[in-house]
């Protein structure tokens, strides 16, 4: 197996001690032929684009979190080259959805023994996402977290917790005009999420999606998100019945546009926050990306 590898050195697992050298050694030990990178100091999108253009590779493998994987997907959409995932992020939602082992040894072994599966890819104004695209409070809180991510001491942690609580109480609702499958709507919300596929309710399993290959988007809108409502939502996650809470509006969406009086909206795509010019135009590309998954997950 001949692969091009890109490791995001800023991912959580690398920062906590899983070195790029150790990852490369584990891959070579399985018999994989590993191509070297010409410039490991280049920006991540440039490194991924260069790796994806390598001739005669069996896969592009990326080591990082969900944002890193989405960046790689943008370079591979519509191509035959499969994407291999070494989950080194904080949440690793896509790996969980696909059944990819979360430990590095298991994920490396799966690259050799796994099967190919095609999954859906979301797009908003030309930006790729594989899990969800979120507006509102989570995008603001994540921005606050990123400001302290490289300084993980107790003081920084306390500042982040206080920031989350402060935003829960004071963050204003956002007003947008939406067009969903041709019908106009006005939403005032604390959280709006566009999800590839849909979340399923399983006790003890939080934010697990299915299906991920049916060309389906689902829209979730939470008008209010106070500390009490957040606690109710968390309890619903644990019990597996959160979608029926009265605060949760859930709508299937084949075509979705979100307009705003603001010139740009802060959007969190797969955990990465960016300002995107309004209106936001969402599309889904059905089964546009090939990924390597465990054989047990190839035909769900």
N, C-alpha and C positions, 0 to 999 in steps of 0.2 A: 504494500500500500504506500503510495507516494503522496504526501500531503504538504501543503503550505500552511504554516502556523503563524498566528498573530496572538501575542499575549499582551493584555492590557495591564501594564505595571501599576496602574492606579486602582485596580479592583481591590475589594475588601480582603479577599483571601491572600493576595500577593502582599498587601500591606501588613498582614498579620503573620507572615512567615513562610508561605508556600512560594518558593523562589522560582523564577523562570527557568533557571538552570535545572532544578529538580524536575520540573514538568518536562523539559526536553529529554532528560535522561530516562524518565519513565516511558516516553513515547518510543525512543530508540530501542529500549529494552524489549518492546513487543515485536520488534522487527520492522517497524514503520520506517520508511525512508523520509527523512525530514529535510525540507528545503530551508536554507538560511535566508534571513531577511537582509536586503541590501542596506537599509537605513532604519534601525530600530529607534532612532531619535526623532523620526518624522511624526507629524500628527497622525492620530489613529485612523481617520478615514483614508489618508494617503497610503498608509501601510496596508490597510485592508484592500484597497483598490489594486495596489501592486501585487499583493498575494493572489488575488482573484484572477489576475491576468497571467499568472505563471502557466506555461504550456504543459500539457500532459499530466495534470495532477488528478488524483482520485478524489480529493476533497480539500476544501478550505476549512481549517479548524481554528476556532477562536476561543481563547481562554479569558473569561471576564464575566461581567454581570449582564442583565437583560438589555441595558443600553448598548453595550458592546456588541451583543448578538444582533440587535436591530440594525446597527451600523453595518455589520457584515451582510445582513439580509438585503440592504439597499444595493449592495454591489453584486448580488447573486440573483435577484428577482428575474425570472424568465430564463435563467441559464440552467444547463444540465449539471453543473458542478454542485455536489451536495455540501451542506454545511454541517460540520461537526462541532459539538458544544462541550467545552470543559467549564462547568459552572463554578465561577470564582466570585460571584457577587454576593450582596447582602441577602437578597430575597430569592433569586433564581426561580422566578415564577414560571418561565417558559420550560425550563428543565423539568420542573415538577409536573407541569401539564403533559409533557411528552414521556415521562417515566425515565428520563435520563438520570443515572446515579449522581447523587450530589457529592460523593467523595471522589477525590481526584483519581484514585486507583481504579475505581469502578467505571468512571467516565472514560478513562484511557482504554481500558479493556473493551468497552462497548464500541469504540471506534473500529475495532478489528472484527468483532462478532456481530455488530448491529446490522439492521436493515434500513432501507430508504423509505421515507414517507414524505408526501407532499402536503404542505400546510398553507393556510391562507395568510396573506400579507395585507395589512391596512396602510392607508396613505391619507395624509391630510396636508394639502397645499404642497405636495411634492416630498413630504417627509414621511419616512417609513416607520411603522410600528408593528409589533407582532403580538402584543398582549392587549394594551388599552391606551387610550388617549384621554387625559383627565384635565379638567378645568376646575378652578376654585381653590378651596382651602388646601388640598394636598399639594398642589403646585407651589403655593406660598410656603408651606411647612418644609417641603423638600428643599426649596431654595435656602431656607434658614439652616437646614441640616448641612447642606453642602458647604456653607461658609465655615463650619466647624469640623468638617470631616477629617481634615489632616491634623487636627489637634484634639485627640481623643482622651484628654485628661478629665478628671472629675469635675473641674470647674466648667469645662466646655460642655460636658454632659448635662450638668444642672442648667446651664444657660439654654440648651436645646429644649429640655423638658419644660422650662418656664415659658419659652417661646411658643411651644405647642399649645400650652394651656391659655396663654394670652390670645393667640389667634382663634382658639375655639370660642372664646367669649366675645371677641371684638371684630373679627374679620367680616367685612360687609358682604352682603349677598351681591351676586353679579346678575345683571339683566341682559338677556340676549333674545334675538328673534331667530327662531329655528324653522327650517323647512324640512319636514321629515316625510319622505315618500309623497311629496307634492302638497302636504297639508302644512299650513303656517301655524306656528305656536309661539307664544312668549313665555320664557322661563325666567324665574328669579330663583337663584339657587346658591347654596354653599358648596355643592359638589355636583359635577356633571361628568360622567364617564362614558366613553364610547368603547365598547368591548368587542373584540373579535370572538365570534362564537357567543357563548353565554356562560355565566357562572352557574354551577350546579350546587345544590344544597346537600352537603354530607356532614353529619355531626363530627366535629373535631377537625374538619378540613376547610381551611379558609381560602376563599377566592380561587377555587379550582374551576377550570373552564372545560367545556365540552359542548359541541364539537369544535375542532380547530381547523376543519377542512371543508366546511359546508357552504362557504360564501355568505356567511351570516354576520351581521352586526347587531348588537343590542345596546340600547341607550338606557343609562340609569341616571335619574335626577333626584337629588336630595335637596329640598328647599331649605331645610333647617338642619343644623348640625351642632347643637349645643352639647356641653359635657354630658348631660343626662341622656340625650338622644344617641350620642356616641356610645355610651355605656350599653344602652338597649341594643344597638346595632352589634356591638361586640358579643353580647350574650346571644343574639340571634345567630351569629357566626358559629359559636360553640354548639348551639343546639341544632343547627342546620335548618332553620326556618326564617331566615332574615329577609328573604325577598317579599314576604307577606306583610312586613311591618307597614303601618299606614304612612310612614314618612318616605317610603321608597317608591318612586315611579319607575316602571320598567316598560320599555317599548322596543319591539323589533324595528330595525331600520335598514332598508335596502339602499336608500339614498338620503343623505343628511348634509345640510348646510347650516352653519351657525353664523349669524351676522351680529354686529355690535356697533354701538356708537363709538367705541374705542377704535383707534387705528390698528391696534395689535392686541392680542390676548396671550396671557401666559399659559402655556400648555405643557403638560408633563406627558411625554410619550415614553412608555416603558421605563419610567423612573428618571428620565432626562428632561430637564426643564428648558424651554426656549420661548422667546417671544415670536409669535407667528402673526403676520398681517391678517386682519379680518377682511372678508368673511372666511371662515374655515369650511373647506369643502372636503368631505370625507368620502373615500372610495374603498372598496375591497377588491383585491385580486385573488380570485379563488385558486387555491393550490398552486401558487406561483413560486413557492420556494421548496426545495428538496432538503430534508434534514436527515441526519443519521440518528436512529432511535433504537432502543432494544427491540429484538424481534417480537417480543410479547406486546409491544405497543405499535407495531407497524400496521396492524389491521384491527382497530378498536371495535 
